[in-house]
Amino acid sequence: MKRTSFTSGVLELPKLDTTGQIVHLIRVIYDYNLAGGNCHIVLDDYNIEETHILWVLKKAIPENIHKAESAQLEAEKKCMTLMLQIPEEDRENLIRQAFGRGE
């Protein structure tokens, strides 16, 4: 069962703060692809620096390197965009939290 719903192609997120949305979106992405899809280098490899996130947003997602469906692409884009809004030192913990391994 997917953790997301779509209405006319618009991702509907639960009412959460930014960090809660990121955790939710990471889980959505892994529902679609167990290796993190186009966000693999950030989510699976913990390359949490801005340069890696921007690469995902500017290269991996637009080129759809992992051949994701549109719902996954939208979740990936939203997740990476939100990741840029939080301090780098918090990003790894949010990824771990999404997998039940963080605070």
ROSEVO-302662 format. One line per 3 residues: number of its first residue (from 0); for each residue x, y, z of N, C-alpha, C, O, CB. Coordinates in pm, whole numbers, plus 32768, in hexadecimal, padded with zeros to 4 digits. Each point is the difference from the previous one (the first is absolute). Glycine has a CB too. Example, Ala and Ser with C-alpha at 12.3 -4.5 7.8 and 13.67 -1.06 7.14 Angstrom:
2
0) 8527 7DC7 830C 7FA7 8077 8000 805A 8078 8000 8068 7FFE 8042 7EDB 7F8D 803B ~ 809A 80DE 7F3B 8052 8077 8006 7FB3 806D 8049 8033 806F 8011 8043 7F52 7F18
This chain:
103
0) 8053 7F8A 8000 7FAD 8076 8000 8058 807D 8000 8059 800E 8053 7EF1 7F74 8026 ~ 809C 80D7 7F2C 804C 807C 7FF6 7FD5 8061 806E 7F8C 8003 8027 808C 7FDC 7EE0 ~ 8048 8072 812A 7FE5 805F 806C 7FD6 8088 7FCC 8004 8063 8049 80A0 7F24 8043
3) 7F34 8080 7EF9 7FDE 8081 7FC3 7F7E 7FF2 7FB3 7FD6 7F92 7FDE 811D 80AD 8013 ~ 7ECF 8032 7FF5 7F89 7FFF 7FAC 800C 806E 7F99 8045 8064 8016 7F2E 7F3F 80A7 ~ 804A 804B 7ED4 8008 8061 7F94 7F76 802D 7FD6 7FA3 7FB1 7FF5 8132 7FE7 7FBE
6) 7F21 80E9 8034 7F89 803B 7FC5 8030 8057 7F8F 8043 8065 8017 7F37 7F95 80C2 ~ 8066 7FE2 7EAE 802C 804C 7F8B 8097 8014 7FFD 8030 806A 7FD8 7EF4 8009 8028 ~ 8126 7F27 802B 8092 8006 7FF9 8042 8053 806C 8079 8017 7FF9 7F6C 7FCB 7F18
9) 7FD2 804C 8154 803A 8051 806A 8014 7FAB 807C 7FA2 7FC1 8031 7FF0 810E 7F73 ~ 80E8 7F2E 808D 8020 7FB2 8077 7FBB 803E 8079 8010 8077 801C 80CE 7F44 7F81 ~ 7ED5 7FF5 80AA 7FBD 802F 8079 804C 7FCB 8079 8005 7F88 8016 7F1B 807F 7F74
12) 811A 8053 80C3 804C 7FDB 8076 7FAC 8012 807D 7FAB 8059 8006 812A 7FE8 7F86 ~ 7F43 7F6B 80D8 7FBB 8016 807F 802B 8086 803B 8068 8036 7FDC 7F89 7ED0 804D ~ 7FC0 812E 8031 801F 8080 8040 8071 7FEA 8066 7FE7 7FDB 8072 7F29 8078 7F6E
15) 816B 7FC4 7FF3 8076 7FED 8054 805C 8079 7FF1 7FF6 804A 7F9E 7FF8 7EBB 804B ~ 806B 810E 8079 8066 8068 7FEF 8064 7FD0 7F97 7FF5 7F90 7FCE 7FEE 80C0 8122 ~ 807E 8004 7EEF 805F 7FE0 7F94 8049 7F7E 801B 800C 7FAC 7FA6 8010 8147 802F
18) 8016 7EFA 80A3 804A 7F85 801D 7FA5 7F86 7FF8 8029 7F96 7FD0 8074 80EC 80C3 ~ 7EE9 7F8B 7F9C 7FA0 7F91 7FF6 7FDF 7FDF 7F70 7FF2 7F8B 7FDC 7FB0 80B8 80FE ~ 8053 8024 7ED2 7FE7 7FE9 7F71 8075 7FB7 7FC0 7FEC 7FA6 7FAE 7F86 8128 804A
21) 8109 7F59 802C 8075 7FBE 7FC8 8001 7F6C 8025 8013 7FAB 7FAA 806E 812D 8062 ~ 7F6A 7F0A 8073 7FFC 7F74 802C 7F94 7FB4 7FB4 8017 7F91 7FD0 803C 80B2 8115 ~ 7F39 7FF8 7F11 7F91 7FC1 7FB7 8026 7FE6 7F6E 7FEA 7F93 7FCB 7F71 80DF 80CE
24) 80DF 7FF3 7F25 8024 7FF3 7F73 806D 7F98 7FEA 7FFE 7FB9 7F9C 7FC2 8136 8043 ~ 809F 7F08 807C 8067 7F97 7FF5 7FBD 7F77 8002 8023 7FA8 7FB2 8089 80EC 80BF ~ 7EF5 7F5B 7FE7 7FB8 7F7F 8008 7FB0 7FE6 7F80 7FFA 7F8F 7FD0 7FF7 808A 8129
27) 7FD3 804F 7ED0 7FB7 7FF3 7F81 8060 7FD4 7F92 7FE2 7FA4 7FB4 7F79 810E 8094 ~ 8118 7F8F 7FAF 8062 7FDE 7F99 8029 7F6E 800C 800A 7FBA 7F9B 8048 8133 8063 ~ 7FC6 7EE4 807B 8028 7F74 8014 7F8D 7F9F 7FEA 8018 7F8A 7FE7 8093 80C5 80BA
30) 7EDB 7FE0 7F6A 7F8F 7FAB 7FD9 8006 7FE1 7F6B 7FD8 7F94 7FD4 7F9C 80D0 80E5 ~ 80BE 7FFC 7EFA 800B 7FEE 7F6F 807F 7FB7 7FD8 7FFE 7FAF 7FA3 7F7D 8120 8040 ~ 80F3 7F4D 8062 8081 7FCA 7FD8 8055 7FE8 807D 8022 805F 8047 7FD2 8018 7ED9
33) 802E 7F0D 80FA 8047 7FDC 807B 808F 8033 8006 8042 7FF4 8067 7F30 7F45 7FA2 ~ 80BF 80FF 7F8A 8088 8039 7FFE 7FFE 8098 8000 8069 803F 7FF5 7FE5 7EF6 7F90 ~ 7F3D 8108 8088 7FF7 8091 8006 7FEE 8045 7F7A 8000 807A 7FF9 808A 7F76 80CC
36) 7F66 7FC2 7ED1 7FE4 8038 7F7C 8066 8067 7FD4 8078 7FEE 8013 7E9A 7FE8 8018 ~ 80BE 8096 7F9B 8057 806B 7FCF 8046 804A 8072 805F 804A 7FE7 7F0B 7FCE 7F54 ~ 8068 7FD5 813E 803C 8042 8076 8064 7FA6 8047 802D 801F 806F 7F01 8064 7FAC
39) 80F5 7F0F 7FA7 8056 7F9B 803D 807F 803B 803E 8024 7FDE 8070 7F84 7F7F 7EEB ~ 809C 80FC 805B 8080 8032 8034 7FF0 8051 8080 805C 8008 8051 7FF9 7FFC 7EC5 ~ 7F37 8036 80FC 7FE6 804D 807B 7FCA 7FA4 806C 8035 7FFD 8070 7F9F 80D3 7F09
42) 7FC4 7EE6 8068 7FB8 7FB2 8065 8045 7F7E 8026 8000 7FDA 8076 7F31 808B 7F34 ~ 8108 7F57 7FF8 803C 7F7E 801C 8094 800B 8021 8035 7FB3 8050 7F25 7FE5 7F1A ~ 80EA 80C9 8059 8091 800E 8013 8023 8070 8062 8076 8015 801E 7FAA 7F95 7EFB
45) 7F7B 809E 8119 8014 806D 8060 805A 806F 7FCA 804B 803E 804D 7F96 7F1D 8069 ~ 801A 80C0 7EC9 8042 8074 7FC7 7FA0 8076 800F 7FB7 8022 7FA3 80D3 7F51 7FB6 ~ 7F77 80C9 811D 7F99 805F 8027 8026 8091 7FE6 7FB5 805C 8023 8007 7F01 8088
48) 80B8 80B7 7F17 802C 8088 7FE4 7FA9 803E 7F92 7FC7 7FBA 7FAD 8124 8009 8097 ~ 7F0D 80C1 7FBE 7FAD 8048 7FA0 8022 7FDD 7F70 7FA6 7FF3 7FAD 8048 80C5 80F8 ~ 8092 7F37 7F3A 8027 7FE2 7F76 7FC2 7F7E 7FCE 7FD8 7FF7 7F8C 80FE 8083 809B
51) 7F21 7F22 8030 7FC5 7F80 7FD9 7F68 800D 7FEF 7FC7 7FC8 7FA2 80F1 7FC0 80D7 ~ 7F08 80C0 7FE1 7F70 8014 7FF6 7FDF 804D 7F80 7FA1 7FDF 7FB9 804A 801F 8143 ~ 8064 8069 7EE7 7FE9 804C 7F85 8016 7FAB 7F84 7FB9 8010 7F9D 808D 80BF 80DB
54) 801C 7ED6 7F8C 8017 7FA6 7F8F 7F84 7FA9 7FE8 7FD5 7FEC 7F8E 8124 8012 80A3 ~ 7ECE 7FCF 803C 7F87 7FAF 7FF4 7F8F 8053 7FC1 7FBB 7FD1 7FA6 808A 7FA6 8124 ~ 7FAA 8105 7F66 7F95 8056 7FCD 8017 802C 7F70 7FA0 800F 7FB4 803C 803F 8134
57) 80A1 7FC8 7EF1 801C 8035 7F7B 8022 7F97 7F97 7FF6 801A 7F88 8059 80B0 80EA ~ 7FD9 7EBE 7FBA 802C 7F9A 7FA1 7FB0 7F7D 800E 7FBD 7FD5 7FA2 8129 8091 8063 ~ 7F22 7F5D 8070 7FC4 7F7B 8012 7F69 7FFF 7FEC 7FCB 7FAB 7FB8 80EC 8021 80E6
60) 7F02 8092 7FA1 7F6F 8003 7FF4 7FD4 802B 7F74 7FAD 7FBC 7FC4 8043 8078 8130 ~ 8044 803B 7ED5 7FD4 8025 7F78 801C 7F96 7F96 7FB1 7FED 7FA4 8076 80FE 809E ~ 804B 7ECF 7FCC 8020 7F97 7F9F 7FBF 7F7B 8025 8003 7FA0 7FB3 80D5 80D3 801F
63) 7EEE 7F88 80A7 7FBD 7F88 8032 8059 7F85 7FEE 7FDA 7F9D 7FC2 7F46 80CA 8007 ~ 8155 7FA3 806F 8067 7F99 7FF3 7FCD 7F76 8029 8024 7F9C 7FC2 8088 8113 8068 ~ 7F02 7F4B 803C 7FCE 7F7F 8033 7F75 7FDD 7FCC 7FBE 7FA6 8035 80CB 807F 8095
66) 7F4A 8022 7ECF 7F82 7FE1 7FBC 7F89 7FFA 8061 7FAF 7FA2 7FFC 80D4 7FE0 7F57 ~ 7F74 80E1 8102 7F94 8007 8062 7F7F 802C 7FBE 8000 8045 7F9A 80A5 7FEF 811A ~ 7EEC 7FA2 7F88 7F7E 802F 7FD1 7FE8 808E 8034 8048 802E 8059 7F5D 7EE5 7FA0
69) 7FF8 8131 7FD2 7FED 808E 801E 7FEA 801B 8095 802F 8066 8033 7F71 7FB4 7EEA ~ 801A 7F90 8129 7FE8 8015 8090 8083 7FFC 804E 8016 8050 805A 7F05 7F49 7F8E ~ 813B 800A 7FF4 8081 7FF7 8043 8055 807B 7FE0 8041 8038 8059 7FB4 7ECD 7F9D
72) 800C 8125 7F8D 804C 8077 7FDA 7FD4 807B 804E 8052 8050 802C 7FCD 7F4F 7EF0 ~ 7F60 8070 80F4 7FCC 8072 804B 802A 7FFA 8092 8026 8066 803A 7F16 7FA6 7F29 ~ 80BF 7F7D 80D9 802B 7FEF 808B 8096 801C 800C 802B 8041 8060 7F20 7F14 7FC5
75) 8104 807C 7F7C 8090 8017 8002 8020 8095 7FF9 8052 8033 804C 7FD3 7EED 7F47 ~ 7F9B 8124 8011 8019 808F 7FED 7FDA 804F 807E 804C 8056 802C 7F8B 7F91 7EDD ~ 7FB6 7FFC 812F 7FD2 8046 8079 805F 7FE3 8075 8023 805B 804B 7EEE 7F97 7F64
78) 8118 7F92 8060 8058 7FD9 806E 8086 8049 7FF6 8030 8037 8063 7F61 7EE7 7FA6 ~ 80AC 80E2 7F81 8082 8040 7FEF 7FF6 8097 8010 805B 803F 8036 7FE9 7F08 7F32 ~ 7F4E 80F4 806A 7FEB 808F 8010 7FF6 8024 8094 803A 8063 802D 7F51 7FA6 7EF4
81) 802B 7FA7 812A 7FF4 8018 8090 8084 7FE8 8048 8020 8046 8060 7EEF 7F78 7F94 ~ 813F 7FE0 7FE0 8082 7FE3 803E 805A 807A 7FFB 804D 8019 805E 7F9D 7EF6 7F61 ~ 800D 813D 7FD6 8053 8079 7FF5 7FD9 806B 8064 804E 805C 801A 7FD0 7F71 7EF5
84) 7F6A 8029 8129 7FCF 8065 805E 802B 7FE7 8090 7FEB 8056 8056 7F55 7FC9 7F13 ~ 80FB 7F6F 80B1 8029 7FE1 8089 8099 7FFC 8008 8042 7FE8 7F9B 7EE8 7F95 808C ~ 810E 809A 804F 8091 7FFE 800E 803B 7F77 7FDC 7FC4 7F98 801B 8028 8117 8099
87) 8088 7F54 7F0F 8042 7F85 7FD6 8010 7F9F 8075 7FF0 7F87 7FF0 8088 80F8 7F5D ~ 7FA8 7FB5 8128 8019 7FA9 8074 7F82 7FB4 802C 800B 7F9E 804B 80A8 8101 7FFE ~ 7ED6 7F8B 7F8C 7F84 7FBC 8024 7FD4 7F97 7F9A 7FAB 7FAC 801D 8012 8122 805B
90) 807B 7F37 7F12 7FD0 7FAC 7F92 8015 7F6B 8019 7FA6 7FAF 7FEA 808B 810D 7F7D ~ 8045 7F1F 80C6 801B 7F71 8016 7FA1 7FC6 8068 7FCE 7F91 7FEF 8123 8095 7FD6 ~ 7EF6 8024 80A5 7FA5 7FCE 8067 7F73 7FEB 7FCA 7FBC 7FA1 8026 80CE 80D5 8086
93) 7F49 7FE2 7EFA 7F7A 7FF0 7FC7 7FF9 7F82 7FA9 7F9A 7FBA 8000 8047 8140 8004 ~ 808A 7EEA 7FB3 8003 7F85 7FB0 7FFA 7F88 805C 7FB3 7FA2 7FE8 80D2 80D1 7F63 ~ 7FCB 7F8E 811F 7FFE 7F91 8060 7F77 7FF4 8043 7FCF 7F91 8015 8128 8090 8014
96) 7ECD 8050 7FF7 7F7B 7FFF 803E 7F98 7FC0 7FA4 7FA7 7FB8 802E 8097 8117 8051 ~ 7FCE 7F4A 7F00 7FA2 7FC5 7FA0 8008 7F69 8001 7F9D 7FBC 7FE5 8077 8110 7F8E ~ 8061 7EFF 80AC 8013 7F6F 8005 7FF1 7FC9 808D 8019 7F8A 8018 807F 8089 7F25
99) 7F40 8043 8121 7FEF 7FD2 808B 8083 7FED 8049 8006 7FB5 8061 7F2A 7FDE 7F58 ~ 813A 80B2 8019 8083 7FF0 803F 8032 8081 803D 8074 8008 8029 7FBF 7F45 7F36 ~ 7F79 8119 80A8 802C 8081 8035 7FAF 8029 8077 7FB5 7FB1 803A 8095 8091 7EE4
102) 7FC6 803C 8105 7FB8 8036 8074 7F6C 800B 7FE4 7FB3 802B 8056 8118 8053 7FEE
